[in-house]
Amino acid sequence: MASPSSTTSPATAPAGRAAAPARPAAARRGGNGPGVFGALSHIALIVWTILIIGPVLWTFLASFKTNAQIFGDPLTLPTSFGFDSWARAWDKAHIGLYMWNTVFVVAFSTAGTMLLGSMAAYVLARYEFPGNRLIYFIFVSGLSFPVFLALVPLFFVVRNLGLLGTHVGVILVYIAYSLPFTVFFLTAFFKTLPTSVAEAALIDGCSHTRTFFQIMMPMAKPGLISITIFNVLGQWNQYLLPIVLLPGNVEDKWLLTQGIANISVNAGYEADWPGLFAGLSITVVPVMIVYIIFQRQIQSGLTSGALK
């Protein structure tokens, strides 16, 4: 044990060895650097927010204006907030029909993508077998394949199957188009889940199928919600695939992106620009609502894998 004389308290420190003054908090943080960068980052975020929200807000307000107000002084607020242009876009431009078609296609394609993608990702993440990595890399390679390179062969494949101009053909193509990213994302997510729970379920007599659907899928809920929202947004905004698989002779089966493109072409002839902006607003509002409702789940799903 050290004697009392062997220890030197700050009060009894020698005069020649004065205690070093404590560094200011700002100096410990590196001076004014973080403050400057923090201010610049906030300015950049504000500018980015204006660039994103500005056009969307202007489109929404323009749907309540007349042609004279849109081209006369586009930055003023509308004089009235009547929904005449929205009604024209919904009925005359068939936006209601196109939206129903889009909801039908996206609902079934997202359900199929999540079912097949989650099952494939779980097997690739939890089971070792010959060809495991090869199958995984085949899925991942689909991320580097531009979709427009496959439009021509895809057209002939779907036509030879007798599915050209049908929603079933679009649903199957959407599932195949969305599987690579879904498998890539969920494979990494399933690897972060503890194996002890699944092993305990198997010891208790659960089959592999029951273990997956009743135990592992609830544990992977954050990741499943995140990738579901990404698939919904990507398929909702898809334009190239519907325009190839749903040609002009099946206009009653068109999706929303095709309908908006048709409205934009006809707007110049019919001079119904408020109807065009109303159609665009009808297209954007459901996506914004979905993202606003599930934004916390999306963020938690993207970060939970890194935190585990």
C-alpha positions as CSV (number, residue, x, y, z in Angstrom):
1,M,0.0,0.0,0.0
2,A,1.4,3.4,-0.9
3,S,2.2,5.7,2.0
4,P,0.4,9.0,2.3
5,S,3.6,10.8,1.4
6,S,3.9,9.0,-1.9
7,T,0.7,10.5,-3.3
8,T,0.5,14.1,-4.3
9,S,-2.9,15.8,-4.4
10,P,-3.6,18.7,-6.6
11,A,-3.6,21.0,-3.6
12,T,-0.1,20.0,-2.6
13,A,1.4,19.8,-6.1
14,P,4.9,21.5,-6.3
15,A,4.9,25.0,-7.4
16,G,7.1,24.2,-10.4
17,R,4.6,21.7,-11.6
18,A,1.5,23.7,-11.8
19,A,-1.5,21.7,-13.0
20,A,-2.3,22.2,-16.6
21,P,-5.4,24.2,-17.2
22,A,-8.5,22.4,-18.4
23,R,-9.0,22.7,-22.1
24,P,-12.2,24.5,-23.1
25,A,-15.1,22.4,-24.4
26,A,-14.9,24.1,-27.8
27,A,-11.2,23.2,-28.0
28,R,-11.8,19.6,-27.1
29,R,-14.4,19.4,-29.8
30,G,-11.9,20.7,-32.4
31,G,-12.6,24.4,-32.4
32,N,-15.2,25.8,-34.7
33,G,-14.9,23.1,-37.3
34,P,-18.0,21.1,-36.4
35,G,-20.1,24.2,-36.0
36,V,-19.2,25.5,-39.4
37,F,-19.8,22.1,-41.1
38,G,-23.0,21.7,-39.1
39,A,-24.3,25.1,-40.4
40,L,-23.3,24.2,-43.9
41,S,-25.1,20.9,-43.7
42,H,-28.3,22.5,-42.4
43,I,-28.1,25.0,-45.3
44,A,-27.7,22.2,-47.8
45,L,-30.6,20.3,-46.3
46,I,-32.8,23.4,-46.5
47,V,-31.9,24.0,-50.1
48,W,-32.5,20.4,-50.9
49,T,-35.9,20.5,-49.2
50,I,-37.0,23.5,-51.2
51,L,-35.9,21.9,-54.4
52,I,-37.9,18.8,-53.6
53,I,-41.0,20.3,-52.0
54,G,-41.2,23.4,-54.3
55,P,-42.2,21.6,-57.5
56,V,-44.6,19.3,-55.7
57,L,-46.4,22.1,-53.9
58,W,-46.5,24.2,-57.1
59,T,-48.1,21.2,-59.0
60,F,-50.7,20.8,-56.3
61,L,-51.6,24.5,-56.3
62,A,-51.6,24.7,-60.1
63,S,-54.3,22.1,-60.2
64,F,-56.7,24.6,-58.6
65,K,-55.9,27.4,-61.1
66,T,-57.1,28.2,-64.6
67,N,-54.9,28.3,-67.7
68,A,-54.8,32.1,-67.6
69,Q,-53.5,32.0,-64.0
70,I,-51.0,29.2,-64.7
71,F,-49.4,31.1,-67.7
72,G,-50.1,34.6,-66.4
73,D,-48.5,34.6,-63.0
74,P,-47.6,31.1,-62.0
75,L,-46.2,32.0,-58.6
76,T,-49.5,33.4,-57.2
77,L,-52.0,31.4,-55.1
78,P,-55.2,30.2,-56.8
79,T,-58.2,32.4,-56.3
80,S,-60.4,29.4,-55.4
81,F,-59.9,25.8,-54.4
82,G,-62.5,24.1,-56.4
83,F,-62.0,20.5,-57.4
84,D,-63.4,20.8,-61.0
85,S,-60.0,19.9,-62.6
86,W,-59.7,16.9,-60.2
87,A,-63.1,15.7,-61.3
88,R,-62.2,16.1,-64.9
89,A,-58.9,14.2,-64.4
90,W,-60.7,11.4,-62.5
91,D,-63.6,10.8,-64.9
92,K,-62.8,12.3,-68.3
93,A,-59.1,11.3,-68.3
94,H,-59.9,7.9,-66.6
95,I,-57.4,8.5,-63.8
96,G,-59.8,6.6,-61.5
97,L,-59.6,3.5,-63.8
98,Y,-55.8,3.8,-64.1
99,M,-55.4,4.1,-60.4
100,W,-57.5,1.0,-59.7
101,N,-55.4,-0.9,-62.3
102,T,-52.2,0.3,-60.6
103,V,-53.4,-0.6,-57.1
104,F,-54.4,-4.1,-58.3
105,V,-51.1,-4.8,-60.1
106,V,-48.9,-3.3,-57.4
107,A,-50.7,-5.1,-54.6
108,F,-50.3,-8.6,-56.1
109,S,-46.8,-8.0,-57.4
110,T,-45.6,-6.7,-54.1
111,A,-47.2,-9.6,-52.3
112,G,-45.6,-12.1,-54.6
113,T,-42.2,-10.3,-54.4
114,M,-42.2,-10.3,-50.6
115,L,-43.3,-14.0,-50.4
116,L,-40.8,-15.4,-52.8
117,G,-38.0,-12.9,-51.9
118,S,-38.2,-13.5,-48.2
119,M,-38.3,-17.3,-48.6
120,A,-35.3,-17.3,-50.9
121,A,-33.4,-14.8,-48.7
122,Y,-34.0,-16.9,-45.6
123,V,-32.8,-20.1,-47.2
124,L,-29.7,-18.4,-48.6
125,A,-28.9,-16.7,-45.3
126,R,-29.5,-19.6,-42.9
127,Y,-28.7,-22.8,-44.8
128,E,-25.4,-24.0,-46.3
129,F,-25.7,-26.2,-49.4
130,P,-23.8,-26.6,-52.6
131,G,-24.5,-23.7,-55.0
132,N,-25.7,-21.4,-52.2
133,R,-23.3,-18.5,-53.1
134,L,-23.8,-19.1,-56.8
135,I,-27.6,-18.6,-56.5
136,Y,-27.1,-15.6,-54.3
137,F,-24.8,-14.0,-56.9
138,I,-27.2,-14.7,-59.7
139,F,-29.9,-12.8,-57.8
140,V,-27.5,-9.9,-57.0
141,S,-26.3,-9.7,-60.6
142,G,-29.9,-8.6,-61.5
143,L,-29.1,-5.3,-59.8
144,S,-26.5,-4.5,-62.4
145,F,-28.7,-5.3,-65.4
146,P,-30.5,-2.3,-66.8
147,V,-34.1,-3.1,-67.5
148,F,-34.3,-1.3,-70.8
149,L,-31.8,-3.8,-72.3
150,A,-34.3,-6.6,-71.7
151,L,-37.4,-4.8,-73.1
152,V,-37.3,-6.4,-76.6
153,P,-36.7,-10.0,-75.5
154,L,-39.1,-9.5,-72.6
155,F,-41.8,-8.4,-75.0
156,F,-41.5,-11.6,-77.1
157,V,-41.3,-13.8,-74.0
158,V,-44.5,-12.4,-72.6
159,R,-46.2,-12.4,-76.0
160,N,-45.3,-16.1,-76.5
161,L,-46.8,-16.9,-73.1
162,G,-50.1,-15.3,-74.2
163,L,-49.8,-12.7,-71.4
164,L,-49.2,-9.6,-73.5
165,G,-51.7,-6.9,-72.7
166,T,-52.8,-8.5,-69.4
167,H,-52.2,-7.6,-65.8
168,V,-51.0,-11.1,-65.0
169,G,-48.0,-10.6,-67.4
170,V,-47.2,-7.2,-65.7
171,I,-47.4,-8.7,-62.2
172,L,-45.0,-11.6,-63.1
173,V,-42.5,-9.2,-64.7
174,Y,-42.7,-6.9,-61.7
175,I,-42.0,-9.8,-59.4
176,A,-39.0,-10.8,-61.4
177,Y,-37.8,-7.2,-61.6
178,S,-38.0,-6.6,-57.9
179,L,-36.6,-9.9,-56.6
180,P,-32.9,-9.1,-56.9
181,F,-32.9,-6.1,-54.6
182,T,-35.4,-7.9,-52.2
183,V,-33.2,-11.0,-51.9
184,F,-30.0,-8.9,-51.6
185,F,-31.5,-6.8,-48.8
186,L,-33.3,-9.5,-46.8
187,T,-30.4,-12.0,-47.0
188,A,-28.2,-9.5,-45.1
189,F,-31.0,-8.8,-42.7
190,F,-31.8,-12.5,-41.9
191,K,-28.1,-13.0,-41.2
192,T,-28.3,-10.5,-38.3
193,L,-31.1,-12.4,-36.5
194,P,-30.2,-14.8,-33.7
195,T,-30.0,-18.5,-34.6
196,S,-30.8,-19.7,-31.1
197,V,-34.5,-18.9,-31.5
198,A,-34.9,-20.9,-34.7
199,E,-32.9,-23.8,-33.2
200,A,-35.1,-23.9,-30.1
201,A,-38.2,-23.9,-32.3
202,L,-36.8,-26.9,-34.3
203,I,-36.0,-28.7,-31.1
204,D,-39.6,-28.2,-29.9
205,G,-40.9,-29.9,-33.1
206,C,-41.6,-27.0,-35.4
207,S,-41.1,-27.6,-39.1
208,H,-38.9,-25.4,-41.2
209,T,-41.9,-23.8,-42.8
210,R,-43.6,-23.1,-39.5
211,T,-40.3,-21.7,-38.0
212,F,-40.0,-19.3,-40.9
213,F,-43.6,-18.0,-41.0
214,Q,-44.3,-17.9,-37.3
215,I,-41.0,-17.1,-35.7
216,M,-38.4,-15.7,-38.2
217,M,-40.8,-13.4,-40.2
218,P,-42.1,-11.6,-37.1
219,M,-38.5,-11.1,-36.0
220,A,-37.7,-9.6,-39.4
221,K,-40.7,-7.3,-39.4
222,P,-38.6,-4.0,-39.7
223,G,-36.7,-5.2,-42.7
224,L,-39.8,-6.6,-44.4
225,I,-41.7,-3.4,-43.9
226,S,-38.8,-1.3,-45.3
227,I,-38.3,-3.4,-48.4
228,T,-42.1,-3.6,-49.0
229,I,-42.3,0.2,-49.1
230,F,-39.4,0.4,-51.5
231,N,-41.1,-2.2,-53.8
232,V,-44.4,-0.4,-53.7
233,L,-42.8,3.0,-54.5
234,G,-40.7,1.5,-57.3
235,Q,-43.5,-0.5,-58.9
236,W,-46.0,2.4,-58.5
237,N,-43.7,4.8,-60.5
238,Q,-42.6,2.2,-63.1
239,Y,-43.2,3.4,-66.7
240,L,-41.0,1.5,-69.1
241,L,-42.4,-2.0,-68.3
242,P,-46.1,-1.1,-68.5
243,I,-45.7,0.8,-71.8
244,V,-44.1,-2.3,-73.3
245,L,-46.4,-4.9,-71.8
246,L,-49.7,-3.0,-72.0
247,P,-49.8,-1.5,-75.6
248,G,-52.3,1.0,-76.8
249,N,-55.0,-1.4,-77.9
250,V,-55.7,-2.3,-74.2
251,E,-56.1,1.3,-72.9
252,D,-58.7,0.1,-70.3
253,K,-55.8,-1.9,-68.7
254,W,-53.3,0.9,-68.6
255,L,-51.5,1.8,-65.4
256,L,-51.3,5.3,-63.8
257,T,-48.0,6.3,-65.4
258,Q,-49.3,5.5,-68.8
259,G,-52.5,7.5,-68.1
260,I,-50.5,10.5,-66.9
261,A,-48.3,10.4,-70.0
262,N,-51.4,10.3,-72.2
263,I,-52.9,13.3,-70.3
264,S,-49.7,15.3,-70.8
265,V,-49.8,14.6,-74.6
266,N,-53.5,15.6,-74.8
267,A,-53.2,18.6,-72.5
268,G,-51.5,20.6,-75.3
269,Y,-54.3,19.9,-77.7
270,E,-57.2,20.4,-75.2
271,A,-55.5,23.2,-73.3
272,D,-56.5,21.6,-70.0
273,W,-53.3,22.2,-68.0
274,P,-55.2,22.2,-64.6
275,G,-56.5,18.7,-65.4
276,L,-52.9,17.6,-66.1
277,F,-51.6,19.0,-62.8
278,A,-54.6,17.5,-61.0
279,G,-53.8,14.1,-62.5
280,L,-50.2,14.5,-61.3
281,S,-51.4,15.4,-57.8
282,I,-53.6,12.4,-57.7
283,T,-50.6,10.2,-58.6
284,V,-48.3,11.8,-56.0
285,V,-50.6,12.0,-53.0
286,P,-51.0,8.2,-52.3
287,V,-47.2,7.7,-52.4
288,M,-46.6,10.6,-50.1
289,I,-49.2,9.3,-47.6
290,V,-47.7,5.8,-47.6
291,Y,-44.2,7.2,-47.0
292,I,-45.3,9.6,-44.3
293,I,-47.2,6.8,-42.4
294,F,-44.3,4.3,-42.6
295,Q,-41.3,6.5,-42.5
296,R,-40.3,5.4,-39.0
297,Q,-40.5,1.8,-40.0
298,I,-38.4,2.4,-43.1
299,Q,-35.7,4.1,-41.1
300,S,-35.7,1.4,-38.3
301,G,-35.6,-1.3,-40.9
302,L,-32.6,0.3,-42.7
303,T,-30.6,0.8,-39.4
304,S,-31.6,-2.3,-37.3
305,G,-29.3,-4.6,-39.3
306,A,-26.4,-2.3,-38.7
307,L,-27.1,-2.0,-35.0
308,K,-27.2,-5.7,-34.4
